[in-house]
Amino acid sequence: MKTDGLPQVDYSKCVGCGKCVKACPKRLFVLIKKNTKGSIALCANHSDNKPQIRKDCSAGCFKCGMCARKCPEQCIDVSSGIPVVDYAKCTSCGECIKACPDKVLVLAQDIIK
């Protein structure tokens, strides 16, 4: 757990078993391949209650959809309440990251070492 009370994956120890994904009642984890390239959301808060999102998350997605609108490849879907990227289409251009006012998106290749 980080100092902000949120879990953080130690990628040097992760074997990709998916047990954290299955066990987490808040659906905070998704399993992606180690060599995934493209943007990934650091928020798993599906709530529409914006004040509660800000209270619960330091990087909470407010569901504005800017990332999806600015993506030139149209590979981001926010219908589930958080940005979900189609990695088959994503080119890692970073336009969604620049567009996100809440700084929820990062490039997967920058955090998975």
Buried (B, 14 or more C-beta within 10 A) or exposed (E): EEEEEBEEEEEEEEEEEEEBEEEEEEEBBBEBEEEBBBBBBBBBBEBEEEEEBEEBBEBBBBBBBBBBEBBEBEBBBBEEBBBBBEBEEBEBBBBBBEBBEBEBBBBBBEEBE
